[in-house]
Amino acid sequence: MHECSGYKELIVGWLNGTLDDAGQRRLQEHFATCPSCLEELTVARSLKKTAEGLRKTPMPVPSSFDEALHLKLVTAAQEQRITKPQTWFSLFSRPVLGIIAALFVITLAATIYLSNDTTTRDEGTLISRSDVSVGGPVTIELEYEAGRDIAEATVTIELEAGISFYSTIPDISSRKTLSWSGPLKKGKNAVPFAVTVAQKGVWHIATTADYEGLRHRHRVILSADGYKVVIAQYRLRTEVLDAQKVN
């Protein structure tokens, strides 16, 4: 991990929007060989959005929580904002990071408490990584293994805002979700599709394929720096839709 230490400041610059073109190219090249740092950037973007939301909107805490602890955390956060102008870079200092982490835990616990949702995040397994130059369509190929000929499988692709399906047909390029149904042959089956990336950033694509009572899921992460797009594809945990159809 020592070789990654020099990229932490570049990641902070990426998050702040202050990283110059040379730094972006250097970081993008590192992402192509280091899934750990790419995942760290993805998690940091999510944490940044959460932290910004917490500063803007107070989160109600269930009565079962220790109110005294909650008040101490809020007071500490207010004092930090008064004594020192806060930027995203300063969030990496230990005192402020501790406050945000504590508030994040309260927010998460409150959400779980109110919704009774016990679902955990599926990080997935990295199965492929490649990159293409910016300016053209980004082709992605999903691969599915079938133990026998399948009469019909349904593949659904959902895009995050910031990317679009590549097509000359407006009805397709304007959508954020596309579904395809058709047969699969015994063995490996490839389902390709193409998208366009409109701006710099990290974008997500969620895909599912339903057949033989199972839902096969993938997550595709596109990281664009203005020069090239890195495509990282992850296989997620398979879900059982109909146990009676599973061979």
N, C-alpha and C positions, 0 to 999 in steps of 0.2 A: 504493500500500500504506500511505501515511501515515494514511489514514482508518481503517485496521484496527488501528493501533498501540494505540488506547485500549481495544480489546477483549481484548488478551492477558491482562490481569489478571483480567478476567471469566471467561475460559476456565479460568484456574488455579483460580478460586473454584468453578467448575462441577465441575472434576475433584476438588477437595477436599471437595465437598458443603457448602461454606460460603456459597455465593452466595445472597443474599436474593431474594425474589420479584420485586422491581423490576429487579434485575440480570439475572435469568433472562429476564424479558420483553424487556429491552433486547437481550440477546444473541440471543434467538430471532428477533427482528425483523431483526437483522443477518444471521443465518444465511440468512434467506429471500432475501437479495440477494447473499450472498457465499459461493459454493461453496468458495472457498479456505479460509476460516476454518472452515467446517463439516468439511471434509476434515482440517484441522489438528487439530480436536477428536477426530475418529475415530482418527487416527494416534496422538495423545497418549494416548488411553485404552488403546490396544493396547500402547504403549511402557510405560505405567505398570504394566500387568499383568505385562509381561515383566520389568521392573525389580524388582517385588515378588517375583516367582518366583525371580529370580537371588539376591536377598538371603536367601531361605529355603532354597533347595536348591542346593548347589554343582554346577556343570556340569562333568562329566568332559571333559578336553581330549585329543584324539588325540595319540599320541607324536610325530607329525610337527610339532607346534607347538613354538614356542620356550618351554620351561618357565620360563626365567628371566623372560621378559616376563610370563607368566601370574602368577608369584609376586609380581612388582612391582605388578601391577594389583590383586591380592587384598589385599596389604598396604596399599596406598593406600586402598582401600575401607574396610578395617577401621579405619585411623587416622581417616578422615573420620567414621565412625560414633561413635568414642570422643570426638573433640574437639568435635563439634557435633551436637546432636539433629537428626535428619533428618526433614523432612516433604516431601511432594510438591512444595511450592512451592520448597524449597531445591534441588530437582533441576535447576532452571533456572539455578543458578549455574554458571559455566563449569567450575571444577575437577571438581565432582561429575558434571556432564553429560558431561565427557570420560571419566570412569571408567565410567559406565553405557554410554556409546556404545561404548567399547572392549570391555566385557564382552558387550554385545549383538552386536558383530561376531564375537567368539569363539564365542558361542552359535550364531549363524547359520552360521558357517563349519563348526563341528563337526557341526551338523545336516546340512549339505550333504555334508560329507565322509563321514559315516556312512551316509546314505541314498542318496547319489549322485543327488539330486534337483536338476535344473537348471531347474525351472519357476519363472518370474518372475511377480510379481503383476500382474494386469491392472487398471489404475486405471479404465478405462472412460471413456465420453464422456457428459457430462450432457445428457439429452434433455428433461427436464421438471422443473418445481419448482412446488409448490403447498402450501397449508396449510389445515387445517380446525380447528374448535374441538374441545377435549377434551370427552368425554362421549358421543360417538356413534361409530358405526363409521367406519373410514377406508377409503374406496374407492380402489382402485388399478386402473388400466387399462393392460394390456400391449398393445402394438401390434406386429403382424407384417405384413411385406410378402410377398406371394406372387406369383411371376411367372406362375402359371397356377392353375387349380383343383387343390387338393390333396385327395386322397381321405381321408387321415388324417394328422393331426399330433398329437404328444403333448406336452402342456404340464405341467411339474412345478414346484411352488412349495414352497420350504422356508423355514420360519420359525425365527428365533432365539428362545431362551428369553426371556420377557418380553412377547411378543405372541402372540395367538391368532387363529384364523380366526373371523370373525363368522358365527354360524349358530345357529338354534334347535334344531338337531339335535346332541345331545351327541357322537355319533360323529364329527362333523366338527369341532366347536369344540374337541375334546380333542386333535386331531392336530397334529403339527408339519410334516407333509408331505402334500400333496394332488396328485393327477395327474388330468388330463383328456385324453381322446382324442376327436378329431372332425375334420370336414373344414374346410378353409380355402378361401375364394373368392379368385379372382384380384384382386389389389389389396391394399388395407389391411384388416386384420382386427383387431378389438379383443377382448381377453379380460379381462373385469373380475373382480375378487374383492375381498372386504372383510375387514379385520382389526380387532381391538380392541387398544389399548395399555393395559396395566395400571398402569404407573408411569412416572415421569420417567426420561429417559435417551435414548441413541441406540441404535437397533436396526436389524438388517439382515435383508433378505429376498433369497434367491437364487432365480432362476427360469431354467428352460430350456425351449426349444421345439424338438423334433426333427422335421424334415421335409426331404425332398429330399436326404438324405445329410448334412445340416448340423445343428449344434446352435447355436441362437441363444440368447444368454445376457443376462440383465439382473441388475442389483443395485439394490435399492430401500433407501434409508436413511431411517428415520423418526426424527425428533428431537422429543421431547416435553418440554415444560417445565411442565406442569400447567395451562396455559391453551390452548395449541394444539399441533397436531402438524404439523411441516413434512415434506413428502414430496418426496424428491429421487430421481429415477430415472436410472440410468446404463445405457448400452448397452455390453456387454463384447465382447471379440473373439470372432468366430464360429469354432467348431471344426468340422473335417471328420470326419464319422463313417464315411462310405462314399463314396470319391472317384468310384466308378462311377455313383452316383445324382445327382451334382452336375451341373446343367445348364451 
